[in-house]
Amino acid sequence: MSGEKVDGGGAPVPDYAIGTTLRAPFDEVVAKAKGALKDEGFGVLCEIDVQAALRDKLGLERGRYLIIGACNPPLAWQALQAEPDLGVFLPCNVVVYEDGDAVQVRGVDPRSMLGAIENPVLDAIAGEVALRFARVVAALG
C-alpha cells in the first residue's frame, strides 16, 4: 500500500480508496450507500456477497462483506469512447464490510486507478467520479 489517509471515523483509508466508517447496522449502511450512489447518478450493476462466497466455496467464516458494482452510464460512455479497453476497470466497486463494531464503506478512487493511463480525457472523468464518490461518502454521515 502506497499510503493512507484517515476517514471521519478515525479509520485508515488507503490512497486508492475514498471512504468512511459508520456505527450503524450493516443493512442500513448498505441501503444508505445505494441511495447515495443513485443520487449521484450511479446504478448498481451487481452485488457480490463475499461472506457467502467464502462460506460456500471454502467453508470459511468472516463478517459481512458486500461488493457493490456501481456505474454512472454517461461517465462510463465517455470513458469507453476515450479508452475502449477501460472496461477492465468497470464497474467501479464500492465495498461495505463489518469491522468490529463499525461498518466500513470504501469506494475505489478512480484517480489512482487510472493514473497509469496517460489520457487527459480520463483524468477529467476520474476527477468527476472521485468527486461524486466523495459526496456519496459525505451523505452517509
N, C-alpha and C positions, 0 to 999 in steps of 0.2 A: 504494500500500500504506500502510495507516494506521500500522503499526508492526511490530516484530519482537521475538521473544524468541530465546533460544539453546537448542538441544537439548543432551542429554547428550554428544553427539559434537562440540559446539562450532559446529555449523552454525546459521545463522539460520533461524527458523521464523516465517512471517508470523502476525500476530494471528488470522487467520481459520482457522488450522490447528493441529493437535496432531501432533507428530511426533518422529522420532528419526533418527539417522544410524548406519548399521551398516557394518562392514567384514567382509562375508561374501558368498558367492556369491549372485547375484540370485535364482536359483530357490529356494535355501534360505530367503532372506528372504521370498519370496512364500509359500512353504509355511508358514513360521512365522507370518506375518501372518494367513493364512487360519485356521490353527489357533487363534490367539489371539482372532480375531473370533468363531469358533464357541464358544469357551469363555465369551465374554461374551454369547452369545445371538444373534449376528448370522449370518445366512445370506448366501451370495454369490448375488446375483440375476443379475449379469452381469460380464463382463470385457471390457475394450476394450484391445487391443494397439495402442497409439498408434504405436509404431515401425513395425509392419507397415502400418498405415493410411496413414501419411505416405509410406512407400516405395511402396505400391500406387497411391495417389491422386495423389501429387505428385512421385514419384521422388526424394524427399529421404531422407537417412540421418541418424539420431540414435541415441543409446544406447537401451537397453531402457527402456520406459516402459509400465507397466500401470495401468489404472484398474480398481479393483475396486468394483462397486456392492454395498454391504452394507446389509442390512435386519434390524432386530430387529422381528419381526411384532407382538408385544404393544405395544411403544412406538409403532410406526407406526400401529397401530389407534387408540390413544389420541389421537395427534396428529391423525389424519384426522377423528376424531369432534369434536375441538375446532375444527378449521380444515380444511374439506373441500378447499380449494384448495392445501393444503400439499403435495400430490403433486408440484407443480412442483419441490420441493426433494428429492424422493426418487428413488432410494435415496441413502443417504449415501455419498459417494465416499471411497475410500482409494486413494492413488497410491503406487506403488513404482517408483522410477526410478534408473538409473545416473547417478552424478555423480562423474566421475573414477574414483578407486579406491574410492569409497564407494557405498553404496546408501541412498537417502533413502526414508523411509516417512512419509507425511503423510495425516492424516485431517481431514476438514472439522470445524471447531469449530462445532457447531450453535448455540451461544450467540451467535456473531457473525452466523451466517446468519439466525437467527430473531429477532434483536434488534429489527428494524424492525416486527415484528408485535406489537401490544400485546395479548397474551393470556397471563395468568398460568399457565394450564394448559400452554402451550407452553414457558414459561420453565422449569417444573419438568422437563418431558420433555427439553428441550435440556440441562439440567444433568445429568440421568441419562445421556444419550448421551455427553456430554463426559467424564463420569467413567469410563464403560466404555471409551471410546477411549483415555483416559489409561492405563487398566490394560492395554489391548492393547499400547500403546507400551512400557510398563514390562516386559511379558512378553517383548518382543523383545530386551531386554538393553541 
